[in-house]
Amino acid sequence: MLDGKAAALAVRDHFEEVHGTNSVIGFQLIDIKKNEDENCWVVSCLFYPGLSARAPSRYRVNVDSEDGSILDQEKMETE
């Protein structure tokens, strides 16, 4: 069973794997919630997807509570 910290680290690792370690700059957690109905963590985060990025990208990611796998991700509009 994953806790919130492990879910957040899984999300960061996922984006580093997808975009590259140097492309996830200024990674910030916005919110972490446990969704008991779907047995997952909902992690909201933002980061700059590269050195030339002028605005951060914001995502909402569902992380499986059991094995830490990424179930779903959604890019959100930045505020």
Secondary structure, DSSP 4 states (H G I P E B T S, - for coil): ---HHHHHHHHHHHHHHHH-GGG-EEEEEEEEEEETTTTEEEEEEEEESSTT-SS-EEEEEEEETTT--EEEEEEE---
